[in-house]
Amino acid sequence: MDKIKLGLPAGSLQNSTLEIFKKAGFTILNGDRSYFPIIDDDEIECMLIRAQEIPKYVEEEVLDVGLTGKDWIVESGAKVIEIDELVYSKQGMRPVKLVIAVPKDSKIKSIKDLEGKRIATELVGITKNYLKEKRVNADVEFSWGATEAKTPKLADAIVELTETGRSLSANNLRILEVIMESTIRVIVNKKSFDDKRKQQKIRDMVVLLKGALMAEGKVGLKLNIREEKLDEVIEILSALRKPTVSPLSETGWLALEVVIEEKHVRNIIPKLKSFGAEGIVEYPLNKVIY
């Protein structure tokens, strides 16, 4: 049977991507310096590739499916089909932003001030198109890396991806403008999309990956509570959905189960105890699927 060729982003997104696959139920073993990790699914074979290159290889049918940023899809101009969006990044479960940044002490205060200036970036196409829309003429140069270090000696400004902005600030840069937000997209080429078996397998994989992402930062909570306290308990639980409530064999008592944000647990459990809750159990989640 023809295996599905899956491209996974190497580099900064590699560890977080492999961890999400693990929570989704796929164990991927990656030896040192190996670009062909082993996955415990006989229908899939993996390859680690720079996120920048994945759209091209998917379009050219070298890969059936790949995970890459929306920014690189736009930059490459690759004709691919976006199956779904996965919201995660190197450090957390959030989109990244493509921003124009300048030195903190720069006299550049607005996008118009970039007229005639030099800008360094890996995303040359997106940057040029953005400046064109703003009717600004600037010299946009490709950066081979270490873009944040290019200003002020090698460039007047940079265009760079940032998750929190802390790295830019640490390099004495301030954000001038946000060009776009970018998230991870699952992309396929038309041939693979038209293959019903492959398309279904890819969609099944995405369901599990999204379930793993939905479970991030959340835990399950079980407890027993007296029936007359139910409304008070439900009021303090910030649930994804209404709690599951079922009667216990002991009259007047109910069992309650709910999924909540883990960060709220330390405040909620003492309150539950004060309402007379018993048998409180907190447990981790791998996937939450609706």
C-alpha positions as CSV (number, residue, x, y, z in Angstrom):
1,M,0.0,0.0,0.0
2,D,1.3,3.5,-0.9
3,K,2.3,5.2,2.3
4,I,1.3,8.8,3.1
5,K,4.4,11.0,3.0
6,L,4.2,13.5,5.8
7,G,6.4,16.5,6.1
8,L,7.1,17.8,9.7
9,P,8.7,21.1,10.4
10,A,12.4,20.8,11.5
11,G,14.0,23.5,13.7
12,S,12.2,25.6,16.2
13,L,8.8,23.9,15.8
14,Q,10.2,20.4,15.8
15,N,10.0,19.5,19.5
16,S,6.5,21.0,20.0
17,T,5.2,19.3,16.9
18,L,6.6,15.8,17.9
19,E,5.1,16.3,21.4
20,I,1.6,17.1,20.0
21,F,1.8,14.0,17.8
22,K,2.7,12.0,20.9
23,K,-0.4,13.3,22.7
24,A,-2.5,12.6,19.6
25,G,-1.4,9.0,19.9
26,F,1.5,8.9,17.4
27,T,4.9,7.9,18.7
28,I,7.6,9.4,16.5
29,L,11.2,8.2,17.1
30,N,13.9,10.6,15.8
31,G,17.5,9.6,16.1
32,D,20.3,12.1,16.2
33,R,20.7,14.1,13.0
34,S,18.0,11.9,11.3
35,Y,15.7,13.6,8.8
36,F,13.6,10.4,8.5
37,P,12.0,9.7,11.9
38,I,10.1,6.5,12.5
39,I,6.3,6.7,13.2
40,D,4.3,3.9,14.7
41,D,1.7,4.0,11.9
42,D,2.2,1.6,9.0
43,E,0.3,3.9,6.6
44,I,2.6,7.0,7.2
45,E,6.2,7.8,6.6
46,C,7.8,11.0,8.0
47,M,10.4,13.5,6.9
48,L,11.7,16.5,8.8
49,I,12.1,19.5,6.6
50,R,12.4,23.2,7.1
51,A,9.0,24.8,7.4
52,Q,9.9,27.2,4.6
53,E,10.3,24.3,2.1
54,I,7.3,22.2,3.0
55,P,4.8,24.1,0.8
56,K,6.9,23.6,-2.3
57,Y,7.4,19.9,-1.7
58,V,3.7,19.4,-1.0
59,E,2.8,21.2,-4.2
60,E,5.3,19.2,-6.2
61,E,3.9,15.9,-4.8
62,V,7.2,14.9,-3.1
63,L,5.0,15.0,0.1
64,D,1.4,14.2,0.3
65,V,0.8,16.3,3.4
66,G,2.8,18.7,5.5
67,L,2.6,21.0,8.5
68,T,3.9,24.6,8.0
69,G,3.1,28.2,8.8
70,K,0.6,30.2,6.9
71,D,3.3,32.8,6.4
72,W,5.4,30.3,4.4
73,I,2.5,29.2,2.3
74,V,1.9,32.8,1.4
75,E,5.6,33.5,0.8
76,S,6.1,30.5,-1.4
77,G,3.0,31.0,-3.5
78,A,2.6,27.3,-3.5
79,K,-0.8,25.9,-4.8
80,V,-1.8,23.6,-2.0
81,I,-5.0,22.8,-0.2
82,E,-5.3,23.8,3.4
83,I,-7.1,21.0,5.3
84,D,-7.1,22.6,8.7
85,E,-5.5,25.0,11.1
86,L,-3.4,24.0,14.2
87,V,-2.9,26.8,16.7
88,Y,0.5,26.2,18.4
89,S,4.0,27.6,18.3
90,K,7.4,27.0,19.6
91,Q,6.6,28.0,23.2
92,G,2.8,27.9,23.5
93,M,-0.6,27.5,22.1
94,R,-0.9,30.8,20.2
95,P,-0.4,32.3,16.7
96,V,2.9,34.0,15.8
97,K,3.0,37.5,14.4
98,L,5.0,38.7,11.4
99,V,6.1,42.2,12.4
100,I,8.2,45.1,11.2
101,A,10.7,46.1,13.9
102,V,13.2,48.9,14.3
103,P,15.7,49.9,16.9
104,K,14.1,51.4,20.0
105,D,15.9,54.7,19.5
106,S,15.2,54.8,15.7
107,K,13.7,57.9,14.3
108,I,11.3,55.7,12.2
109,K,7.9,56.1,13.9
110,S,5.5,54.9,11.2
111,I,5.4,52.7,8.1
112,K,5.8,55.8,5.9
113,D,9.2,56.5,7.5
114,L,10.5,53.4,5.8
115,E,10.6,55.1,2.5
116,G,14.0,54.6,0.9
117,K,15.2,52.5,3.9
118,R,16.8,49.0,3.9
119,I,14.8,46.1,5.4
120,A,16.2,42.6,6.2
121,T,13.9,39.6,6.3
122,E,13.5,35.9,5.3
123,L,10.0,36.7,4.0
124,V,10.9,39.0,1.1
125,G,7.7,38.4,-0.9
126,I,5.3,39.1,1.9
127,T,7.3,42.2,2.9
128,K,7.4,43.6,-0.6
129,N,3.7,43.1,-1.1
130,Y,2.9,44.7,2.2
131,L,5.0,47.8,1.4
132,K,3.4,48.0,-2.0
133,E,0.0,48.1,-0.4
134,K,1.1,50.9,1.9
135,R,2.7,52.7,-1.1
136,V,6.2,52.7,0.5
137,N,9.3,52.1,-1.6
138,A,12.1,50.4,0.4
139,D,15.0,48.1,-0.3
140,V,14.0,44.6,1.0
141,E,16.9,42.2,1.3
142,F,16.9,38.5,2.1
143,S,18.4,37.6,5.5
144,W,20.1,34.2,5.9
145,G,19.5,34.2,9.6
146,A,20.2,36.2,12.8
147,T,17.9,38.8,11.4
148,E,17.4,40.5,14.8
149,A,21.1,41.4,14.8
150,K,21.0,43.2,11.4
151,T,19.9,46.6,12.8
152,P,21.1,49.2,12.9
153,K,24.4,48.6,11.0
154,L,23.2,46.3,8.2
155,A,19.5,47.4,8.0
156,D,17.2,50.1,9.1
157,A,14.4,47.7,10.0
158,I,13.7,44.0,10.0
159,V,10.6,41.9,9.3
160,E,10.5,38.9,11.6
161,L,8.2,36.3,13.2
162,T,7.7,36.7,16.9
163,E,5.6,34.8,19.5
164,T,5.8,37.1,22.5
165,G,8.0,40.0,21.4
166,R,10.4,39.3,24.2
167,S,13.3,38.4,21.9
168,L,12.8,41.6,19.9
169,S,12.9,43.6,23.1
170,A,16.0,41.8,24.3
171,N,17.7,42.8,21.1
172,N,16.8,46.5,21.6
173,L,14.0,46.4,19.0
174,R,10.4,47.7,19.0
175,I,7.5,46.6,16.9
176,L,6.5,49.2,14.3
177,E,3.6,47.3,12.7
178,V,2.1,43.8,12.5
179,I,1.9,42.5,9.0
180,M,0.0,39.3,9.7
181,E,-0.7,36.6,12.2
182,S,0.3,33.1,11.3
183,T,-0.7,29.6,12.5
184,I,0.3,26.1,11.5
185,R,-1.7,24.7,8.6
186,V,-2.1,21.1,7.4
187,I,-1.6,21.2,3.7
188,V,-2.0,18.7,0.9
189,N,-1.6,18.7,-2.9
190,K,-4.6,18.1,-5.2
191,K,-3.5,14.6,-6.1
192,S,-3.4,13.4,-2.5
193,F,-6.6,15.3,-1.7
194,D,-8.4,13.5,-4.6
195,D,-7.2,10.1,-3.2
196,K,-10.1,9.2,-0.9
197,R,-8.1,6.9,1.3
198,K,-5.3,9.4,1.8
199,Q,-7.7,12.3,2.4
200,Q,-9.6,10.3,5.0
201,K,-6.4,9.2,6.7
202,I,-5.1,12.8,6.8
203,R,-8.5,14.1,8.2
204,D,-8.5,11.3,10.9
205,M,-4.9,12.4,11.9
206,V,-6.0,16.1,12.1
207,V,-9.0,15.1,14.4
208,L,-6.5,13.6,16.8
209,L,-4.0,16.5,16.6
210,K,-6.7,19.0,17.2
211,G,-8.0,16.9,20.1
212,A,-4.4,17.0,21.6
213,L,-4.3,20.8,21.2
214,M,-7.7,21.2,22.7
215,A,-6.5,19.3,25.8
216,E,-3.4,21.5,26.3
217,G,-3.6,23.4,29.6
218,K,-6.8,21.5,30.7
219,V,-7.5,18.7,33.2
220,G,-10.4,16.5,34.1
221,L,-12.0,16.9,37.5
222,K,-14.2,14.3,39.3
223,L,-16.0,14.8,42.6
224,N,-19.0,13.8,44.6
225,I,-21.4,16.5,46.0
226,R,-24.6,16.6,47.9
227,E,-27.6,17.3,45.6
228,E,-28.6,20.6,47.3
229,K,-25.1,22.0,46.6
230,L,-25.1,21.2,42.9
231,D,-26.1,24.7,41.7
232,E,-23.4,26.4,43.8
233,V,-20.7,24.0,42.6
234,I,-21.6,24.4,38.9
235,E,-21.5,28.1,39.3
236,I,-17.8,28.1,40.2
237,L,-16.7,25.6,37.5
238,S,-15.4,27.2,34.3
239,A,-16.3,24.2,32.1
240,L,-15.8,23.7,28.4
241,R,-19.3,22.2,28.4
242,K,-21.8,21.6,31.1
243,P,-20.6,19.2,33.7
244,T,-21.6,15.5,33.5
245,V,-23.8,14.8,36.5
246,S,-25.1,11.4,37.6
247,P,-26.7,10.0,40.7
248,L,-24.8,7.9,43.2
249,S,-26.1,4.8,45.0
250,E,-26.4,6.9,48.2
251,T,-29.5,9.0,48.1
252,G,-29.0,12.7,47.9
253,W,-25.4,12.5,46.5
254,L,-24.3,13.2,42.9
255,A,-21.2,12.4,40.9
256,L,-19.9,15.3,38.8
257,E,-17.2,15.3,36.1
258,V,-15.9,18.2,34.1
259,V,-13.0,19.5,32.0
260,I,-11.5,22.8,33.2
261,E,-8.5,25.0,32.7
262,E,-5.6,23.6,34.8
263,K,-4.7,27.1,36.0
264,H,-8.0,27.4,37.8
265,V,-7.8,24.1,39.8
266,R,-5.8,25.5,42.7
267,N,-8.5,28.1,43.4
268,I,-11.5,25.8,42.7
269,I,-10.6,22.7,44.8
270,P,-10.6,24.6,48.2
271,K,-14.0,26.1,47.2
272,L,-15.3,22.7,46.3
273,K,-14.1,21.3,49.6
274,S,-15.9,24.1,51.4
275,F,-19.2,23.1,49.7
276,G,-18.7,19.6,51.1
277,A,-17.4,17.9,48.0
278,E,-15.8,14.5,48.5
279,G,-13.6,12.2,46.4
280,I,-12.1,15.0,44.4
281,V,-9.8,13.6,41.7
282,E,-7.8,15.7,39.2
283,Y,-6.4,13.8,36.1
284,P,-4.4,14.8,33.0
285,L,-5.9,14.8,29.5
286,N,-4.3,13.8,26.2
287,K,-7.2,14.6,23.9
288,V,-10.4,16.5,24.1
289,I,-12.7,16.0,21.0
290,Y,-16.1,17.3,20.3
